[in-house]
Amino acid sequence: MFRKTSGAILCPSCGRLTNADASACLVCGRRNPGMWGFAGPLRSIFRRRSFVDVVSVACAVLYLASLVIDPQAALRPRGFNVFSPSLGALRVLGATGAVPWQEGQWWTLFTAIYLHGGLLHILFNVLWIRQLGPAVEDLYGPARLVIIFTVAGATGFLASNFLVYDFTIGASGSIFGLLGALVAFGQKRGGAYGAMVFRQYGQWALVLFVLGFLMSGVNNVAHAGGFVGGFAAGLVLALAEHNSETLMDQVLAAAAVGVTVLGFGLALWSAFA
């Protein structure tokens, strides 16, 4: 069954065995460790680094799908934009921008995070996600990583949509959000370790932001908006070393995943219905 309301479970806070129906963990004292029977499923969904792997696979699958939808356009030579999907294919899968936003396609704020415009685009973005995602997860927790990644991507696209970027895609807003969350950690944590994290990831963010202005076709507004969104989320969410993830963290993360999946369903329905 999906829910487990009796028997032994692993406490979401300390990872030790306790009872699913216990009012408090027998080891660490966490209240309601069984989470009304949903502790096990939520724990399995947000196990270590699973979200980074899911994002990597989702980006790859959707990139291949965008090539298959319009293969003739994808194979057309375009300089450094090797194997670039057409705008029509990307719109089918949920590209965002001022035009889709004005048409009421709010879900594109979430779906466009996972779409990419070329081989180099997806390669660099996935490498950055796999570099920064585990770091954010270690410092905040797996469910909070999902929240930060999703909030940052949507915030970045929301900012660029209002500044008349007709069409835009990519996970770079979420990547800058991961950097923003790491900078927020350094500020909240303080001390020598916090200062080191703040300085390292702050410098990375600054360098990447400057590089964005040296390349054509880069949505720097989404980068800035994503950084702000990730920084704000990092300030609001608790640090893993101070507070273990709560049921609310996991519910919000599940909601972020759910609205993204729903978004892709709405994108396909809008395109073909």
Sequence and secondary structure as in RCSB ss.txt:
>XXXX:A:sequence
MFRKTSGAILCPSCGRLTNADASACLVCGRRNPGMWGFAGPLRSIFRRRSFVDVVSVACAVLYLASLVIDPQAAL
RPRGFNVFSPSLGALRVLGATGAVPWQEGQWWTLFTAIYLHGGLLHILFNVLWIRQLGPAVEDLYGPARLVIIFT
VAGATGFLASNFLVYDFTIGASGSIFGLLGALVAFGQKRGGAYGAMVFRQYGQWALVLFVLGFLMSGVNNVAHAG
GFVGGFAAGLVLALAEHNSETLMDQVLAAAAVGVTVLGFGLALWSAFA
>XXXX:A:secstr
     SSEEE TTT  EEETT SB TTT  B TTGGGTHHHHHHHT TTHHHHHHHHHHHHHHHHHHHHSHHHHT
S  TT TT   HHHHHHHT BSHHHHHTT TTHHHHGGG  SSHHHHHHHHHHHHHHHHHHHHHH HHHHHHHHH
HHHHHHHHHHHHTT SSB  SHHHHHHHHHHHHHHHHHH HHHHHHHHHHHHHHHHHHHHHHHTSTT  HHHHHH
HHHHHHHHHHHS  TTTS   HHHHHHHHHHHHHHHHHHHHHHHHHH 
